[in-house]
Amino acid sequence: MGLFTKKEKRHSVENPDNALNVSGILELIGLSNTSASGEKITIDRALSIPAYWAGVNFLSSTIAGLPLNVYRRNKDGRKKVKGGLSSILHDAVNDGMSSFEWRKYSFDRVFTGGRSFTLIDRNSSGVITDLYPLIPEYMKVKTKGGARFYRYNPPGEKPTTYKASEIIDVPFMLKSNGVDCYSPVLTNKDTFGLSLSVSKYGSKFFNDGGVPAFAISGPFQTSKAMNNASEDLSTAIKQANTEKRLVLPIPKDHTITQLGSDPDKTQLVAIKKYQNEEIARILSLPLVFIQDLTNGTYANTEQQDLHLVKHTVKRWIEQLEQELNLKLFGRDNKTLFVEFNLDGLLRGDFKTRMEGYSKGIQNAILTPNEVRRKENLPDYDAGDELMIQGATVPIGTQPNLKSEVTP
């Protein structure tokens, strides 16, 4: 584990010394990042689109904020493990990075470049002591004899090869070879390119005073006179918008003809809205979570909230849970496992939550103390007994009612 000795630099998110030349990397591996609109697409440029910025930040922050714990299976079900690896995953993955920051960084990489890698650091006894996120652009995944290996080669350092058991690997979507991964940004470069082009067009239009391009036609005597008239009119239009001056009258017998289309005819607003929908599709996010409430109502917004948990967040946390269980505990482990707690995302409003708790207690599904813990309330002395609907008393103490049969 020479990468983590004090004398060497860590090229993880903690110490990103070398600026990444994304365009150079793309050219090296034979990919083009130029979209059909002519815009060159990089991760940074894609993130300049507000809908994509909002979607990536929302989704990665949501996953990073979920409680993550280690459990041990026993005859009574399961029990939460405290200390050690549980503290690493729940609180801080290393001396300089919290668990939230690690998961946020990792999923930011997944939703942009398409993959994240984390090195598992073990001591001489094989006990996990730290987790260190690595910079994906410096990683090359290879297979040999059916086994997967990870070659990490930061600039200025000797490359290091790790076994699969040493790397937590979370891809967005693997390619057909089962090794390489799709990047959401590059795979959808035309979508991002159109969004950037639309924003650029809108900015240029309003920078020119909100006046579309035009041509002057008439009996000009010389080309010099034509150029002077065009420049004078352009200057006059800008002054009219910025300094509130009157536009100079056009010369006699000359006319102005608009070139191209104005934003209204090109449906600029409709295109921008549709691009928001396209970006939401890439991330499998309901529109409400990229701050698009155009068609939002109380009812459908609540359903989008459920969709987020059931079909988007659930998919990612199950992938990470299985990856952590495999890499942290091994393939043959049957006792320890990690699990995210989704209760916080499914809490709902106070009235709905209380009704659900009541049904859980009255039907011997939850104990009063289990409910109180979910609401961050202290335990009650007699609150660990399962209750049953009716008299709502501890099971086994309800009255023994026998049917009286009249002879």
C-alpha positions in Angstrom: 0.0 0.0 0.0 2.9 2.4 -0.9 0.3 4.9 -2.2 -0.6 5.8 1.4 2.8 6.2 3.0 3.4 9.7 4.3 6.3 10.4 1.9 4.1 9.9 -1.1 1.3 12.0 -2.5 -2.2 10.7 -2.5 -3.9 11.3 -5.9 -7.4 10.9 -4.5 -10.0 13.5 -4.0 -8.1 14.6 -1.0 -5.1 15.7 -3.0 -6.0 16.4 -6.7 -2.7 17.9 -7.5 -2.8 17.4 -11.3 -5.4 19.1 -13.4 -7.2 16.6 -15.6 -7.0 17.2 -19.4 -10.3 15.5 -20.3 -10.1 16.4 -24.0 -6.6 14.9 -24.2 -7.8 11.7 -22.6 -10.7 11.4 -25.0 -8.4 11.9 -28.0 -6.0 9.3 -26.6 -8.7 6.6 -26.4 -10.3 7.6 -29.8 -13.5 9.2 -28.6 -14.9 12.5 -29.8 -16.5 14.9 -27.4 -17.9 17.2 -30.1 -21.7 17.2 -30.3 -23.8 17.5 -33.4 -24.4 21.1 -32.6 -20.7 21.8 -32.8 -20.3 22.3 -29.0 -17.4 20.4 -27.4 -18.7 18.6 -24.3 -16.8 18.0 -21.1 -18.0 17.3 -17.7 -17.4 20.8 -16.6 -19.4 22.2 -19.5 -22.3 19.8 -18.9 -22.4 20.9 -15.3 -22.8 24.5 -16.4 -26.4 23.5 -17.5 -28.6 24.3 -14.5 -30.9 21.2 -14.9 -27.9 18.8 -15.0 -26.2 20.6 -12.1 -29.3 20.4 -10.0 -30.0 16.8 -10.8 -26.5 15.5 -10.1 -26.2 17.5 -6.8 -29.7 16.4 -5.7 -29.3 12.7 -6.4 -25.7 12.4 -5.0 -26.5 14.4 -1.9 -29.7 12.3 -1.3 -27.7 9.1 -1.4 -24.9 10.6 0.7 -27.3 11.7 3.4 -28.9 8.3 4.0 -27.8 6.4 7.2 -25.4 3.6 6.4 -24.8 0.9 9.0 -23.3 -2.5 9.5 -25.4 -5.4 10.8 -24.8 -8.9 12.1 -27.3 -11.7 11.5 -28.2 -13.7 14.6 -30.9 -16.1 15.8 -33.1 -13.1 16.7 -32.8 -11.5 13.3 -30.1 -8.9 13.2 -28.2 -6.5 15.4 -26.5 -3.2 14.5 -22.6 -3.4 14.8 -20.9 -0.5 16.6 -17.4 0.8 16.1 -14.7 -0.4 13.7 -16.0 -0.7 10.1 -19.4 0.6 11.1 -17.9 3.9 12.3 -15.9 4.1 9.0 -19.0 3.8 6.8 -21.3 5.8 9.0 -19.0 8.6 10.2 -15.6 9.1 8.5 -13.9 6.9 5.9 -10.5 8.3 6.7 -8.8 11.0 8.8 -9.7 13.8 6.3 -13.1 12.7 4.9 -16.5 12.1 6.3 -18.8 9.4 5.1 -21.1 11.9 3.5 -18.3 13.6 1.6 -17.0 10.3 0.3 -20.4 9.1 -0.9 -21.2 12.5 -2.4 -17.9 12.6 -4.3 -18.3 9.0 -5.4 -21.8 9.5 -6.9 -20.9 12.9 -8.4 -18.3 10.9 -10.4 -20.8 8.2 -11.3 -23.4 10.6 -12.6 -20.9 12.6 -14.6 -17.9 10.5 -15.8 -19.8 7.3 -15.2 -17.8 5.5 -12.6 -16.2 5.8 -9.1 -13.4 3.9 -7.5 -12.5 3.6 -3.8 -9.4 1.9 -2.4 -9.9 -0.3 0.7 -6.9 0.2 3.0 -6.2 -2.8 5.3 -3.5 -3.1 8.0 -1.1 -6.1 8.3 -3.8 -8.1 10.1 -6.3 -7.6 7.2 -8.5 -5.3 9.2 -10.0 -2.4 7.2 -8.7 0.9 8.5 -9.6 3.5 5.9 -11.3 4.0 2.5 -9.8 6.4 0.0 -11.6 7.6 -3.2 -9.5 7.6 -6.3 -9.6 9.8 -9.4 -11.4 7.8 -12.1 -9.5 9.4 -15.0 -6.3 7.7 -13.8 -7.8 4.3 -13.5 -7.7 1.5 -16.2 -9.8 -1.6 -15.6 -8.5 -4.9 -17.2 -9.2 -8.6 -17.0 -6.8 -11.5 -17.0 -7.9 -15.1 -16.7 -11.4 -14.0 -15.9 -10.3 -11.9 -12.9 -10.6 -8.1 -12.9 -7.6 -5.9 -12.1 -7.4 -2.1 -11.6 -4.3 -0.2 -12.8 -4.0 3.2 -11.2 -1.5 5.6 -12.8 -1.5 9.2 -11.5 0.9 11.5 -13.4 4.3 11.6 -11.9 4.0 8.4 -9.9 4.6 4.7 -10.6 1.4 2.8 -11.6 -0.1 0.5 -9.1 -2.2 -2.5 -9.9 -4.9 -3.6 -7.4 -7.0 -6.8 -7.2 -10.8 -6.5 -7.4 -11.1 -7.2 -3.7 -9.2 -4.0 -3.0 -11.4 -1.6 -5.0 -15.0 -0.5 -4.5 -16.2 -0.1 -8.1 -19.5 1.7 -8.8 -20.2 2.0 -12.6 -23.1 3.9 -14.1 -23.6 1.3 -16.9 -21.1 -1.3 -18.1 -20.5 -1.8 -21.8 -20.9 -5.2 -23.6 -17.3 -6.2 -22.7 -18.3 -6.1 -19.0 -15.2 -4.0 -18.2 -15.5 -0.5 -19.7 -18.3 1.9 -18.7 -20.5 4.5 -20.4 -20.3 8.1 -19.4 -23.7 9.8 -19.0 -22.2 13.0 -20.3 -20.3 11.7 -23.4 -23.0 9.1 -24.3 -25.6 11.9 -24.4 -23.3 14.6 -25.8 -25.8 15.8 -28.4 -28.4 16.5 -25.7 -25.9 18.5 -23.7 -24.6 20.2 -26.9 -28.1 21.3 -27.8 -28.7 22.7 -24.3 -25.5 24.7 -24.5 -26.3 26.0 -28.0 -29.7 27.1 -26.9 -28.3 29.0 -23.9 -25.5 30.5 -26.0 -28.1 31.7 -28.6 -30.3 33.2 -25.9 -27.3 35.0 -24.3 -26.1 36.4 -27.6 -29.6 37.6 -28.6 -30.1 39.6 -25.5 -26.5 40.8 -25.5 -27.3 42.4 -28.9 -30.1 44.3 -27.3 -32.8 41.7 -28.0 -32.7 42.7 -31.7 -32.4 39.8 -34.3 -29.8 40.0 -37.1 -30.9 42.2 -40.0 -29.8 43.3 -43.5 -30.1 46.8 -45.2 -31.2 46.9 -48.8 -31.4 49.9 -51.0 -29.6 52.0 -53.7 -26.2 52.1 -52.1 -23.6 53.9 -54.2 -20.5 52.2 -52.8 -19.6 49.3 -50.6 -18.0 51.7 -48.2 -21.3 53.6 -47.8 -23.0 50.3 -47.2 -20.6 49.3 -44.5 -20.9 52.7 -42.8 -24.7 52.6 -42.9 -24.7 49.1 -41.4 -22.3 50.1 -38.6 -24.2 53.3 -37.8 -27.5 51.4 -37.6 -26.0 48.7 -35.4 -24.5 51.3 -33.0 -27.8 53.2 -32.9 -29.8 50.1 -32.0 -27.4 49.2 -29.1 -27.6 52.8 -27.9 -31.3 52.7 -28.0 -31.3 49.7 -25.7 -28.5 50.7 -23.3 -28.6 54.5 -23.3 -32.3 55.1 -24.2 -31.3 57.2 -27.3 -33.4 57.4 -30.4 -32.5 55.2 -33.3 -31.2 57.1 -36.3 -33.6 57.0 -39.3 -32.6 54.8 -42.1 -31.6 56.4 -45.3 -34.3 57.2 -47.9 -35.4 54.4 -50.2 -33.7 51.8 -47.9 -35.3 49.0 -46.0 -34.3 46.6 -43.1 -34.9 42.9 -43.5 -34.7 40.5 -40.6 -32.3 37.5 -41.0 -33.1 34.2 -39.4 -35.8 33.7 -36.8 -36.5 35.4 -33.5 -36.6 33.3 -30.2 -40.4 33.2 -30.3 -40.6 31.6 -33.7 -37.8 29.1 -32.9 -39.8 28.2 -29.7 -36.7 28.9 -27.5 -38.5 28.5 -24.2 -40.2 25.2 -25.3 -36.8 23.8 -26.4 -35.2 24.7 -23.1 -38.0 23.1 -21.2 -37.7 19.9 -23.3 -34.0 19.8 -22.7 -34.7 19.8 -18.9 -36.9 16.8 -19.5 -34.2 15.0 -21.5 -31.6 15.6 -18.7 -34.0 14.4 -16.1 -34.4 11.2 -18.2 -30.7 10.6 -18.3 -30.6 10.6 -14.4 -34.0 8.9 -14.0 -35.2 11.8 -12.0 -38.8 13.1 -11.8 -38.9 16.7 -13.0 -39.8 18.1 -9.6 -36.3 17.3 -8.4 -34.6 19.5 -11.0 -36.8 22.3 -9.8 -39.3 22.1 -12.7 -42.8 22.5 -11.3 -44.4 23.6 -14.5 -46.9 20.7 -14.4 -46.6 20.0 -10.7 -49.6 19.5 -8.4 -49.8 18.4 -4.8 -50.9 14.9 -5.9 -48.4 14.2 -8.7 -45.5 15.8 -6.8 -46.1 13.3 -3.9 -46.2 10.4 -6.4 -42.9 11.7 -7.9 -41.5 11.6 -4.4 -42.4 7.9 -4.2 -41.0 7.2 -7.7 -37.7 8.7 -6.7 -37.3 6.3 -3.7 -38.7 3.2 -5.4 -37.2 3.4 -8.9 -34.1 5.7 -8.7 -32.5 5.9 -5.2 -33.3 2.2 -4.5 -31.5 1.0 -7.6 -28.3 2.9 -6.6 -28.2 2.0 -3.0 -28.8 -1.7 -3.7 -25.8 -1.6 -6.2 -23.6 0.0 -3.6 -24.8 -2.3 -0.8 -23.9 -5.4 -2.8 -20.6 -4.0 -3.8 -19.7 -3.1 -0.2 -20.8 -6.5 1.0 -18.7 -8.3 -1.5 -15.6 -6.2 -1.2 -15.6 -5.5 2.6 -16.8 -9.0 3.8 -16.0 -11.4 1.0 -18.0 -13.7 -1.1 -18.4 -16.4 1.5 -19.6 -14.1 4.3 -23.1 -15.0 5.6 -23.1 -13.0 8.9 -22.2 -9.3 8.3 -23.8 -6.9 5.9 -24.3 -3.2 5.3 -27.6 -1.6 4.7 -28.9 1.9 4.0 -31.9 3.2 5.9 -34.6 4.7 3.6 -37.0 5.6 6.4 -36.1 9.2 6.3 -37.1 9.5 2.6 -40.4 7.7 3.2 -41.5 9.6 6.4 -44.2 11.6 4.6 -46.2 14.2 6.4 -46.9 14.1 10.2 -50.5 12.9 9.9 -49.7 10.1 7.5 -46.7 9.0 9.6 -48.7 8.9 12.8 -51.5 6.8 11.1 -48.9 4.4 9.9 -47.3 4.1 13.3 -50.7 3.5 14.9 -51.4 0.6 12.6 -48.0 -0.9 13.1 -48.4 -0.8 16.9 -52.0 -2.0 17.0 -51.2 -5.0 14.8 -48.1 -6.2 16.6 -45.7 -5.1 13.9 -43.9 -2.3 15.8 -43.3 -1.7 19.5 -43.9 1.7 20.9 -40.2 2.2 21.6 -39.4 1.3 18.0 -41.7 4.1 16.9 -40.3 6.5 19.4 -36.7 5.9 18.1 -37.8 6.7 14.6 -39.0 10.0 15.9 -35.8 10.6 17.9 -37.7 10.2 21.2 -36.3 8.5 24.3 -37.5 4.9 25.1 -40.4 4.3 27.5 -39.9 1.7 30.3 -42.9 -0.4 29.2 -42.5 0.3 25.5 -40.6 -2.9 24.3 -43.7 -5.1 24.3 -45.6 -5.9 21.1 -49.2 -4.8 21.3 -52.3 -6.2 19.7 -55.4 -4.3 18.5 -58.4 -4.5 20.9 -57.5 -3.6 24.4 -54.0 -2.6 23.1 -52.2 -4.5 25.8 -49.0 -6.6 25.8 -49.5 -9.9 23.9 -50.5 -12.7 26.4 -52.2 -10.4 28.9 -55.4 -9.7 27.0 -58.6 -11.1 28.6 -59.5 -14.7 27.9 -62.9 -14.3 26.4 -64.8 -17.6 25.7 -68.0 -17.7 23.7 -71.0 -18.6 25.9 -73.2 -21.2 24.2 -76.7 -21.4 25.5 -77.9 -25.1 25.7 
